[in-house]
Amino acid sequence: MTRNGPPLGNNVLYKTAFPDTSALRELRIDFPVDLKCFTIGRRTVRKLSLRIEWDSFEELNQYTNLECLKLVHTEHRADYPSIAPKLPKLDFARLRHLIITGQILIQYTLAITSPHLEKITLLTTTRLPLLMFESFARVKRLDLVIDQWLTIEEDKTVRPSMSSAYTQQDLIFTEDLLAQCANMEELRVWSNDADPGGELFVRHVTSLVKKGYLRNLRQVTFMWPRTRSRDMETAIECATSDLGLYHVCGISHFAQEARCPGGATPSDDSVKFRMFVGGDINSNRRRISDLQVESINRILSIAQILLVRISAKTDEKTDTEEIQDSRIDSINSPYTGRTPAIVIGHLPVEILLSIFYYYRDENTTTRLSLLMRVSRGWRDIVLSSPGLWSRINLAPTGFLTNTTWYYSHISTCLQRSGDLPLDITVDFTQIEQITGHLDKTLEMLLPPGYMFDTYGCGDWGFNGAYEDMIRVYHDQFVDILRLLAGLPPSSTFMDYTRLGTDEDHIAEISDLQNGLTLSSRHAFSRWQSLEWTLPSSFPPDILPEVCSLLAYRMPLLRRLSIKSDWECKRPIVWPRSDSPRFQALCQLSFNFPVVLDSISCNPSKLRDLTIHVDVSSLEAIRRFTSLERLALIQVYGLPSGVVNPSPIFLPHLRHLQVDAGIPKSFPLNFHAPSLQKLTLVFDYRVQLVDLNLLSTVKTLDLAVDGWLRRSSNSKETRPYSSDELNCFASLLNSCSLLESLRVWECTTDPKGTILRNQIISSVLKGNLEFLRDVTFLKPMSSSEMEHAMEVVTYHVATETKKYGLR
């Protein structure tokens, strides 16, 4: 209810009789009125906003069903008594939100209570003895304006330093007010001109926390008015202080300086930051359930820097106190430029564990003992967390100290991981570098020309002894298998004078297989993922024996990957089994030929398959109808004549990758209605792909360097041959839904300049209407598209605009 016309004097009290409104739910009066005029509707009003008058204040008791009450300010009037009468106590049964705004006379004491009062908004310009503290007992959210009645001393009106303080009288009252909010969870404060960002105010709030008050307080937000109106709901958030961490560990860190009225006015998007307030709490520690993402990312980034420093201290004899001195407070905050007072040892266990898991995953060869030496607290966390020990990463180098540590590490991980599933990664390729290191050392020690014996004794290098060394390291391979299977290692690796034959090593694997006990079979049942990379110089007969060793049931195994660079003479056949060994297997990867039908798994569970196959295995793919990704690295045993296999139906396949040499005579005939991505990396033209397969493809990766080639002496502007381009254009035009095209850069067409023009020409003809960008890639060390380096990206919309047609 408003009044039209000229402004009214504040010394006029209007008494008006209002019509009967028995269904009234909300009443708002923005001018002084006598509540005694309202005789009906008092039991129906839920939301009431009016100017407070001391002589009609008692009438508020008649509004028993109020849920929101807003008392607007009134300035001092001449007829106000010098000594204000005692106002009656108001007791509302349903009141949830109380708003008091404006200039309330200090001599008035308001006693308002409600069992359901959860939110109080105080937008006043004077101190607040006017409210009985019992009104705050159940409040969970408090909105407070302090820029008038809570000021900084006059000689410190500029932005205060951390040593500045509010006036003692103001602080005593503020602390008394806040201390009564025992259940408060959120505090929103109007930013003080002399305390931008509210740093000083947060200090005093945390002092209350240290005294045992405000145990539920999780957040303090500082607001700045968007307009001249003093409406908290439309104000801009200019700073947020997250106290959730403080209740757990007592961290002291101001993360960012707020831009407030003393400087530039915050934008509508609100400059937000997180402040972790300091101190120490020894009682009632709480678990963090709602940490904001910004806070977690900040902690992880700081902790990662610390852990990198720790990992650099690889000396086993590093003193514990020296590591403890490398605390997080030595890292400058990127937000403030100041040195935060965070001690990493005070972080909550949940956050530390997240950091440890992240660091372990990113640094596969890092020893957990480094973390255990930081402090006793860290040691207890690492030892009491079986999940940290459930990932076993091994990269043997062949040196004795490295080998003995890995032996101990395997046993320790198996013991400390309890019964948790195991993720195992073993990379044996590093031992191939040993002979190279020894040869380089020999070259440095001997004069030039002495690497070859002039006395007829042969090569002084170590290449001739490499096969014998491999036999020795094969014993290490066997021992690692024994340890992972829960058996003690053999002693053959420790005896360097023993050089057995290949048959001896194969026999050792057979003995290992026969020696598996019930407990070791339990160790196999814990394997969740296994990634095994073997060097190319291992005896060729080892791989079948390794596969036979993995013949036991592994009900938890979800990912299996075995890689080796040696050339197998025939596909590997896995031992037969009456029941599936790998019941949960969803990802399978081999880069050597294998008979797919011999792998005992559940076809309906497999989602990702990478494999070298022969023709029979291609037929075996038909039973894996749940595949979402299929990568064919190479196809063996194809007939010399043209083959037209029947289509292979894979209804859920989303990504098909064909890599390496596939003859032109063997077209890939797949029916994949859900196919979204196609990767073709080989040296032949892509006419072997059934063009019907491309109708749903949105992302196409092509390696064209082999099958779409220009002569090295060609001029830069010379187009590709028409035969090659016709094949390329036919392929692209079949991808009617193509959105992204990634092409392997042709060595004779840098940045794909000529090929790009051909693609744009196809777009301008009305084809590839959904194509957004074309990226040219340069291969790195491997031939995988995913590891290639981006050379240039052309945006189709921009390129076509050059032709004036789009």
Buried (B, 14 or more C-beta within 10 A) or exposed (E): EEEEEEEEEBEEBEEEEBEEEEEBEEBEBEBBBBBEEBEEBBEBBBBBBBBBBBEBBBBBEBBBBBBBBBBBBBEEBEEBEEEBEEBEBBEBEBBBBBBBBBEBBBBBEBBBBBEEBBBBBBBBBBBBBBBBBEBBEBBBBBBBBBBBBBBBBEEBEEBBEEEBBBEEEBBEBBBEBBBBBBBBBBBBBBBBBBBBBBBBBBBBBBBBBBEEBBBBBBBBBBBBBBEEEBEBEEBBBBBBBBBBBBBBBBBBBBBBBBBBBBEEEBEEEBBBBBBBBBBEBEEEEEEBEEBBEBBBEBBBEBBBEBBEBBBEBEEEEEEEEEBBEBBBBEBEBEBBEEEBBBBBBBBBBBBBBBBBBBBBEEBEEBBBEBBBBBBEBBBEBBEEBBBBBBBBBBBBBBEEEBBEBBBEBBBBBBEBBEEBBBBBBBBBBBBBEBBEEBBEEBBEEEEEEEEEEEEEEEEBBBEEEBEEBBBBBBBBBBBBBBBBBBBEBBEBBBEEEEEBEBEBBBEBBEEBBEEBEEEBBEBBBBBBBBBBBBBEBBBBEBBBBBBBBBBBBBBBBBBBBBBBBBEBEEBBBBBEBEEBBBBBBBBBBBBBBBBBEBBBBBBEBBBBBBBBBBBEBBBBBEEBBBBBBBBBBBBBEBEEEEBEEEBBEBEBBBBBBBBBEBBEBBBBBBBBEEBBBBBBBBEBBBBBBBEEBBEBBBBBBBBBBBBBBBEEEBEEEEBBEEEBBEBBBEBBBBBBBBBBBBBBBBEBBBBBEBBBEBBBEBBBEEBBEEBEBBBBBBBEEEBBBEEBEEBBEBEBEEBBEEEEEE
